[in-house]
Every structure is written in structure tokens, then in C-alpha cells.
Amino acid sequence: MFHDRWDAIIGFMDMGGIAIWVIAALAAVTAGLIVWKILRLGASGTWRPRPAERAVRLWQSGQRAEARRLVDGRRGVYATPVRAAIEGMGRDDMTPEMTREEISRVAAGELFRQRKGLRALELVATIAPLVGLLGTVLGMVAAFQALEAAGSRADPSDLAGGIWEALLTTAAGMAVAIPASAALTWFESIADRAQGRIEDMVTRLLLTPATGGERRILEVAE
């Protein structure tokens, strides 16, 4: 039974020509990118902002040691910028401008990792329908060439069969492009939401009344 199914799949792929094989490769790449991206976002703590948010609230309430302990050694899209802000405000060897630049650098690095792989998804969403359309055009050309060669003996059913096979690549290209485009939009919205949360957390830290070496940051921020 498995052998029969495999033969059916190969036969279906052969009907679409080289274009359908290219689209199948794009489908595999799309599935791999989506799974990899979800796992990467989970590992970076994208859906776990609570520890960093709690550290910000502790800092605002004056529990500075507890806030530092909560983010100490933590990595992630939220914890890393928050830790950079907390550590920067406690250092005497950095000017306020240097501290803000360091926070921006760290946050930009985390956001870059949030968007990593999205260009590849965008490329797949763009070229998959074009590959499908190219396969359809080539299939139509082949179908009409066969019709011309048959001359007066041409059978309309043969032409219809050739067109049906040619349209398979267009359908396959759209079937790959639609989930790729949907995943791209979803991942972009996640990155935008993460950026907004990071900006909110860091701003609240910088605007919190501070003492000692931290006051310089507050004065400049105001």
C-alpha cells in the first residue's frame, strides 16, 4: 500500500513538471522555517514577559536588589534589555549617553533575532506563486503544441487534460504562498509587540526616581 501511495505522489509531481518539484522544495523550506521560528521564539522568552515585567515593577517600587537578582543571568528578548538598563544605571564609569546607547544596542540585537528568518518567509511568499504561474504557462505551451501537432485529429479532451495538469502548479504555488504569508504576518506582529514591550519597560526604568549614581540617568531622561 505504501508503495502504491508513493507511486501516486510521484505521478502527481511528474504531471506538474519541474515547477511542482521546486514548489515542493519551497513548501519544505516554509514548514521548516515556521517550526524553527516558533521554537526560537519560545527559547527567547517571547511569550514569557512576566519575569522582566516583575523586575521593572520591583525597581519602580524601590526594591532594587530584588530587581537585579531577578534578571541576573537571565537571557531573552525582555530580560536582556531590562538587565542592561538596570546594570547601566548602577555604573559610575558610564555617562548617561553611553548607558542609553548600550541599552539601544542590546535591545536592537534582541529585536534583530526576533525578526531573523522573516526575509526568507517573505521570499517564499513572493516567488511560490510566480513559480506556479511559470509552470502553468509552460504547461499551456506544451498543451497547445500537442494540439497543433495533432492537427485535424486533435481531441478536445487531450487539450483539457493538458490545461488541467498545467493549472496544478498555480494551485500548488498558492497553497505554499498563503501559509507563508500568514506566518510572516504573525511573526512580524510578534516582533512589533515585543518591541513595544521593550520600549515600555526600559522607559519606565529610566523614568523611575533614582538615587546616587542612578540620578544622572534620570536627569538626562527628563
Order of alpha helices (4+ residues) and beta strands (2+ residues): alpha-alpha-alpha-alpha-alpha-alpha-alpha-alpha
